[in-house]
Amino acid sequence: MNQSVTGGNHSYKIIEVVGSSEKGSDDAIRNAIREAGRTLNNLDWFEVVGQRGHIDGDKVAHFQVSLKLGFRIES
């Protein structure tokens, strides 16, 4: 899902990414933002749009968090 949003005097592009972690949902969010930041400039905000996990036996094995990321479009 890609869309543009105008805020103030800036235009933003919105993308959706999924971060994952064995440690927890906060770490999954940080992983997604860190990875996206390697190729995207001007990241300004995120919105959590979903969470899910993987169960192995009777234990949580993996966390996944879906995020919308907003980044400013350079003029």
One Martini backbone bead per residue (centre of mass of N, CA, C, O) as a GRO file, in nm:
protein
   75
    1MET     BB    1   0.091   0.039   0.027
    2ASN     BB    2   0.050   0.355  -0.136
    3GLN     BB    3   0.074   0.699  -0.017
    4SER     BB    4  -0.020   1.042   0.001
    5VAL     BB    5   0.062   1.317   0.229
    6THR     BB    6  -0.039   1.632   0.353
    7GLY     BB    7   0.180   1.837   0.570
    8GLY     BB    8   0.178   2.137   0.572
    9ASN     BB    9   0.479   2.193   0.372
   10HIS     BB   10   0.449   1.882   0.319
   11SER     BB   11   0.527   1.572   0.164
   12TYR     BB   12   0.408   1.231   0.185
   13LYS     BB   13   0.506   0.899   0.214
   14ILE     BB   14   0.343   0.574   0.226
   15ILE     BB   15   0.434   0.273   0.390
   16GLU     BB   16   0.444  -0.087   0.425
   17VAL     BB   17   0.568  -0.279   0.702
   18VAL     BB   18   0.756  -0.565   0.846
   19GLY     BB   19   0.845  -0.657   1.164
   20SER     BB   20   1.090  -0.861   1.349
   21SER     BB   21   1.101  -1.076   1.655
   22GLU     BB   22   1.203  -1.263   1.946
   23LYS     BB   23   1.163  -1.038   2.184
   24GLY     BB   24   0.943  -0.824   2.049
   25SER     BB   25   0.748  -0.564   1.941
   26ASP     BB   26   0.945  -0.329   1.985
   27ASP     BB   27   1.177  -0.463   1.825
   28ALA     BB   28   1.021  -0.489   1.558
   29ILE     BB   29   0.991  -0.188   1.512
   30ARG     BB   30   1.292  -0.115   1.512
   31ASN     BB   31   1.371  -0.300   1.277
   32ALA     BB   32   1.194  -0.171   1.059
   33ILE     BB   33   1.312   0.118   1.077
   34ARG     BB   34   1.609   0.048   1.029
   35GLU     BB   35   1.575  -0.087   0.751
   36ALA     BB   36   1.429   0.149   0.607
   37GLY     BB   37   1.662   0.364   0.668
   38ARG     BB   38   1.868   0.246   0.454
   39THR     BB   39   1.667   0.354   0.191
   40LEU     BB   40   1.527   0.587   0.353
   41ASN     BB   41   1.436   0.917   0.369
   42ASN     BB   42   1.276   1.112   0.603
   43LEU     BB   43   1.178   0.982   0.851
   44ASP     BB   44   0.889   1.065   1.079
   45TRP     BB   45   0.675   0.814   1.100
   46PHE     BB   46   0.447   0.586   1.282
   47GLU     BB   47   0.208   0.301   1.241
   48VAL     BB   48   0.027   0.068   1.397
   49VAL     BB   49  -0.171  -0.202   1.221
   50GLY     BB   50  -0.026  -0.473   1.338
   51GLN     BB   51  -0.033  -0.802   1.507
   52ARG     BB   52   0.185  -1.092   1.541
   53GLY     BB   53   0.249  -1.452   1.586
   54HIS     BB   54   0.461  -1.724   1.676
   55ILE     BB   55   0.408  -2.067   1.754
   56ASP     BB   56   0.604  -2.296   1.968
   57GLY     BB   57   0.407  -2.491   2.092
   58ASP     BB   58   0.373  -2.297   2.404
   59LYS     BB   59   0.541  -2.059   2.257
   60VAL     BB   60   0.670  -1.764   2.186
   61ALA     BB   61   0.884  -1.710   1.892
   62HIS     BB   62   0.740  -1.460   1.730
   63PHE     BB   63   0.733  -1.122   1.613
   64GLN     BB   64   0.485  -0.914   1.435
   65VAL     BB   65   0.487  -0.581   1.274
   66SER     BB   66   0.272  -0.353   1.134
   67LEU     BB   67   0.363  -0.065   0.930
   68LYS     BB   68   0.343   0.279   0.892
   69LEU     BB   69   0.542   0.492   0.688
   70GLY     BB   70   0.668   0.828   0.702
   71PHE     BB   71   0.797   1.033   0.429
   72ARG     BB   72   0.962   1.285   0.296
   73ILE     BB   73   0.944   1.466   0.009
   74GLU     BB   74   1.164   1.573  -0.210
   75SER     BB   75   1.214   1.880  -0.409
   0.00000   0.00000   0.00000
